[in-house]
Amino acid sequence: MSLASCTRELTAEDLTFAEDLARRAALAIDNADLFSQTQRAAVTLQHALLPHRLPDLKGWDVATLYRPSGRAEIGGDFFDVVDLGDGRYVAVIGDVMGRGVDAAATAARLQVAVRALVAADPSPRAIAAGLDRLFELSTEQPLVTMVLLALDSARDTADVLVAGHLPPLLVAPDGTPSRWAGTVWPAFGVGAVDRHPEPVDVPRGGVVVLYTDGLVERRDEDLDAGLDRLTAVLRHSVPEDREHLEIFLERVARRVRRVGSARHDDDVAMLAVRRLE
């Protein structure tokens, strides 16, 4: 950094000013570089918490989507699909309240816990009871919302258990969307609750969409407005997209976030399953 004057001789005060300005500029550049490194590390860690590969489901198609908010903080969104090896599967999507390393660490522990509980007893009711017990034994008391979805290749129904989470959306074969109208049980972390699943019909060609609140929640509007927006986007989806779930989720997420307010402050996670025709 150089200072020069054609009209006067520089003084000691000018030197002091130049040194202070240089320190401020160097600090700003260093902070910008540190933020970029932190953001890259956060995104890398967040993706490491998500499954690298989903199993091939007999009789079902499955796809997932994750989009970070762009902030350097790590989120607590997670999803997984467990293959039981006999034509049955358990899908889960969840959201740990809060942000940062603590939320991400809790999400990682929950993923491992869900897989262990599925191995012991894959029924959603048993999994939920096991998670309540886990929280009782834990010194930490985070609030966690979750949807458990039990699938069977021999049935055109799925067992759904919703714990404090946004309700799944069901897309009929003709493209008509509807909100799942079953019980929304309390979130995990509030104490033991006898939660039990409820069946939902998923006809051939039907799609079940699970998602976290980052997809629909906006700071300046009611949550129902976000759900209505998502439902409207699903209503106008085309059959070709629904037959290719990865494309379907990408286009739905893009269209939902493009409508209305541009302020999106949370990560987006989605998981969809389609009953094959």
C-alpha positions as CSV (number, residue, x, y, z in Angstrom):
1,M,0.0,0.0,0.0
2,S,1.4,3.3,-1.1
3,L,0.4,6.9,-0.3
4,A,1.7,9.9,-2.3
5,S,0.9,13.7,-2.5
6,C,1.8,16.2,-5.1
7,T,0.8,19.2,-3.0
8,R,2.4,18.6,0.4
9,E,4.9,16.6,2.3
10,L,3.5,13.6,4.2
11,T,3.7,13.8,7.9
12,A,3.9,11.3,10.8
13,E,0.1,11.6,11.1
14,D,-0.3,10.5,7.5
15,L,1.8,7.5,8.3
16,T,-0.3,6.6,11.3
17,F,-3.4,7.0,9.2
18,A,-2.0,4.7,6.4
19,E,-1.0,2.0,8.9
20,D,-4.4,2.0,10.5
21,L,-6.1,1.8,7.0
22,A,-3.8,-1.0,6.0
23,R,-4.6,-3.0,9.2
24,R,-8.4,-2.6,8.5
25,A,-8.0,-3.7,4.9
26,A,-5.9,-6.7,5.9
27,L,-8.5,-7.7,8.6
28,A,-11.4,-7.4,6.1
29,I,-9.5,-9.6,3.5
30,D,-8.6,-12.1,6.2
31,N,-12.2,-12.3,7.5
32,A,-13.5,-12.8,3.9
33,D,-11.1,-15.6,3.3
34,L,-11.9,-17.2,6.7
35,F,-15.6,-17.0,5.9
36,S,-15.1,-18.7,2.5
37,Q,-13.1,-21.5,4.2
38,T,-15.7,-21.9,6.9
39,Q,-18.5,-22.0,4.5
40,R,-16.8,-24.7,2.4
41,A,-16.1,-26.8,5.5
42,A,-19.7,-26.5,6.6
43,V,-21.1,-27.6,3.3
44,T,-18.6,-30.5,3.2
45,L,-19.5,-31.6,6.7
46,Q,-23.2,-31.3,6.0
47,H,-23.0,-33.5,3.0
48,A,-20.9,-36.0,4.9
49,L,-23.8,-36.4,7.3
50,L,-26.1,-37.4,4.4
51,P,-26.2,-40.9,2.9
52,H,-23.9,-41.2,-0.2
53,R,-26.0,-43.8,-1.8
54,L,-29.6,-44.9,-1.4
55,P,-30.6,-48.6,-1.8
56,D,-32.5,-49.9,-4.8
57,L,-36.1,-50.4,-3.6
58,K,-38.2,-53.3,-5.0
59,G,-41.5,-51.9,-6.1
60,W,-40.6,-48.3,-5.2
61,D,-38.5,-45.5,-6.6
62,V,-36.8,-43.2,-4.2
63,A,-34.9,-39.8,-4.5
64,T,-33.5,-37.2,-2.2
65,L,-32.5,-33.6,-2.4
66,Y,-30.4,-31.4,-0.2
67,R,-29.7,-27.7,-0.7
68,P,-27.7,-25.6,1.8
69,S,-28.9,-22.2,2.7
70,G,-25.6,-20.6,1.7
71,R,-24.7,-19.6,5.2
72,A,-21.6,-20.8,6.9
73,E,-23.5,-22.5,9.8
74,I,-24.2,-26.2,9.6
75,G,-27.8,-27.3,9.8
76,G,-29.5,-30.3,11.5
77,D,-31.5,-31.7,8.6
78,F,-31.0,-35.4,7.8
79,F,-32.6,-38.2,5.9
80,D,-31.9,-41.9,5.3
81,V,-33.4,-45.0,3.8
82,V,-32.8,-48.5,5.4
83,D,-33.2,-51.7,3.4
84,L,-34.4,-54.5,5.6
85,G,-33.5,-57.1,3.0
86,D,-36.9,-58.7,2.6
87,G,-38.8,-56.2,0.5
88,R,-39.4,-53.9,3.4
89,Y,-37.8,-50.5,3.9
90,V,-37.8,-47.6,6.4
91,A,-37.3,-44.1,5.3
92,V,-36.7,-41.2,7.7
93,I,-36.4,-37.4,7.4
94,G,-35.7,-35.2,10.4
95,D,-34.7,-31.8,11.6
96,V,-32.8,-31.0,14.8
97,M,-33.8,-27.6,16.1
98,G,-31.1,-25.0,16.1
99,R,-28.0,-24.7,13.9
100,G,-24.2,-25.2,14.2
101,V,-22.0,-28.0,15.1
102,D,-24.2,-29.2,18.0
103,A,-27.2,-29.6,15.7
104,A,-25.1,-31.5,13.1
105,A,-23.6,-33.7,15.7
106,T,-27.0,-34.6,17.1
107,A,-28.3,-35.3,13.6
108,A,-25.3,-37.7,13.0
109,R,-26.0,-39.5,16.3
110,L,-29.7,-39.8,15.4
111,Q,-28.9,-41.4,12.0
112,V,-26.8,-44.0,13.7
113,A,-29.5,-44.5,16.4
114,V,-32.3,-45.0,13.9
115,R,-30.4,-47.6,12.0
116,A,-29.6,-49.5,15.2
117,L,-33.3,-49.3,16.3
118,V,-34.4,-50.5,12.8
119,A,-32.1,-53.5,13.1
120,A,-33.7,-54.4,16.4
121,D,-37.4,-53.7,15.5
122,P,-38.3,-51.9,12.2
123,S,-41.8,-50.9,13.2
124,P,-42.1,-47.1,13.4
125,R,-43.8,-47.4,16.9
126,A,-40.7,-49.3,18.2
127,I,-38.3,-46.9,16.6
128,A,-40.1,-43.9,18.2
129,A,-40.1,-45.6,21.6
130,G,-36.4,-46.3,21.3
131,L,-35.7,-42.7,20.4
132,D,-37.6,-41.5,23.4
133,R,-35.5,-43.8,25.6
134,L,-32.4,-42.5,24.0
135,F,-33.4,-39.0,24.8
136,E,-34.2,-39.9,28.4
137,L,-30.7,-41.3,28.8
138,S,-29.0,-38.3,27.2
139,T,-27.7,-35.3,29.0
140,E,-28.6,-33.2,26.1
141,Q,-32.3,-32.4,25.4
142,P,-32.5,-31.1,21.8
143,L,-35.9,-30.9,20.1
144,V,-36.1,-33.1,17.0
145,T,-38.9,-33.4,14.5
146,M,-39.1,-36.5,12.3
147,V,-41.2,-38.5,9.9
148,L,-40.8,-42.3,9.7
149,L,-42.1,-44.1,6.7
150,A,-42.4,-47.9,6.5
151,L,-42.7,-49.4,3.0
152,D,-43.4,-52.9,1.8
153,S,-42.9,-54.0,-1.8
154,A,-45.9,-56.3,-1.4
155,R,-48.3,-53.6,-0.3
156,D,-49.8,-50.4,-1.9
157,T,-49.8,-48.7,1.5
158,A,-47.2,-47.1,3.7
159,D,-47.1,-46.7,7.5
160,V,-46.5,-43.1,8.5
161,L,-45.5,-41.7,11.8
162,V,-45.1,-38.0,12.1
163,A,-43.4,-36.5,15.3
164,G,-43.7,-32.7,15.3
165,H,-42.7,-32.5,11.7
166,L,-44.5,-31.0,8.7
167,P,-47.0,-33.5,7.3
168,P,-46.1,-35.5,4.2
169,L,-47.7,-34.6,0.9
170,L,-49.3,-37.2,-1.2
171,V,-49.4,-36.9,-5.0
172,A,-52.0,-39.1,-6.7
173,P,-51.3,-40.8,-10.0
174,D,-53.3,-38.1,-11.8
175,G,-51.1,-35.4,-10.2
176,T,-53.6,-34.3,-7.5
177,P,-51.7,-33.4,-4.3
178,S,-53.1,-33.6,-0.8
179,R,-51.7,-33.2,2.7
180,W,-51.5,-36.2,4.9
181,A,-54.3,-35.8,7.4
182,G,-53.1,-38.2,10.1
183,T,-52.0,-37.6,13.7
184,V,-49.0,-35.3,14.3
185,W,-47.4,-36.6,17.5
186,P,-45.2,-34.4,19.7
187,A,-41.5,-34.0,18.7
188,F,-38.8,-36.0,20.2
189,G,-37.2,-34.4,23.3
190,V,-40.4,-33.5,25.1
191,G,-40.7,-36.8,27.0
192,A,-41.9,-40.3,26.4
193,V,-45.0,-40.5,24.2
194,D,-46.8,-43.6,22.9
195,R,-46.6,-42.7,19.2
196,H,-47.9,-45.1,16.6
197,P,-48.0,-45.1,12.8
198,E,-51.1,-44.8,10.6
199,P,-51.5,-46.4,7.1
200,V,-51.8,-44.4,4.0
201,D,-52.7,-45.6,0.5
202,V,-50.1,-45.1,-2.1
203,P,-51.5,-46.4,-5.4
204,R,-49.3,-47.3,-8.4
205,G,-47.8,-44.1,-9.7
206,G,-48.5,-42.3,-6.4
207,V,-45.7,-40.2,-4.8
208,V,-45.1,-39.4,-1.1
209,V,-43.1,-36.3,-0.5
210,L,-41.2,-35.6,2.8
211,Y,-39.5,-32.3,3.4
212,T,-38.0,-30.0,6.0
213,D,-39.3,-26.6,6.9
214,G,-36.6,-24.8,5.0
215,L,-38.6,-25.5,1.8
216,V,-41.7,-23.7,2.8
217,E,-41.0,-21.5,5.8
218,R,-40.5,-17.7,5.3
219,R,-40.0,-15.2,8.0
220,D,-42.6,-12.8,6.7
221,E,-45.5,-15.1,6.3
222,D,-47.6,-17.8,7.9
223,L,-46.4,-21.4,7.5
224,D,-49.8,-22.4,5.9
225,A,-49.0,-20.0,3.1
226,G,-45.8,-21.9,2.4
227,L,-47.6,-25.2,2.5
228,D,-50.2,-23.8,0.1
229,R,-47.4,-22.7,-2.3
230,L,-45.8,-26.2,-2.2
231,T,-49.2,-27.8,-2.8
232,A,-49.8,-25.5,-5.8
233,V,-46.4,-26.3,-7.3
234,L,-47.1,-30.1,-6.9
235,R,-50.5,-29.6,-8.5
236,H,-48.8,-28.2,-11.6
237,S,-46.1,-30.8,-11.9
238,V,-46.0,-32.9,-15.1
239,P,-46.2,-36.7,-15.2
240,E,-42.8,-37.0,-16.9
241,D,-41.2,-35.3,-13.9
242,R,-42.9,-37.6,-11.4
243,E,-41.6,-40.6,-13.3
244,H,-38.0,-39.3,-12.7
245,L,-38.0,-38.4,-9.0
246,E,-34.6,-36.6,-9.0
247,I,-35.8,-34.2,-11.7
248,F,-39.1,-33.9,-9.9
249,L,-37.6,-32.8,-6.6
250,E,-35.2,-30.4,-8.3
251,R,-37.9,-28.6,-10.2
252,V,-40.3,-28.5,-7.2
253,A,-37.7,-27.0,-4.9
254,R,-36.7,-24.5,-7.5
255,R,-40.2,-23.4,-8.3
256,V,-41.2,-23.2,-4.6
257,R,-38.3,-21.0,-3.7
258,R,-38.7,-18.8,-6.8
259,V,-42.3,-17.7,-5.8
260,G,-42.8,-15.0,-3.3
261,S,-40.2,-13.6,-0.9
262,A,-36.6,-14.2,-1.8
263,R,-35.5,-14.6,1.8
264,H,-34.5,-18.2,2.4
265,D,-32.7,-18.7,5.7
266,D,-32.7,-22.4,6.1
267,D,-31.4,-25.5,4.4
268,V,-33.8,-27.6,2.3
269,A,-34.0,-31.4,2.5
270,M,-36.5,-33.5,0.6
271,L,-37.2,-37.2,0.2
272,A,-39.7,-38.7,-2.1
273,V,-40.9,-42.3,-2.8
274,R,-43.1,-43.4,-5.8
275,R,-45.0,-46.6,-6.0
276,L,-43.9,-48.2,-9.3
277,E,-46.6,-49.1,-11.8
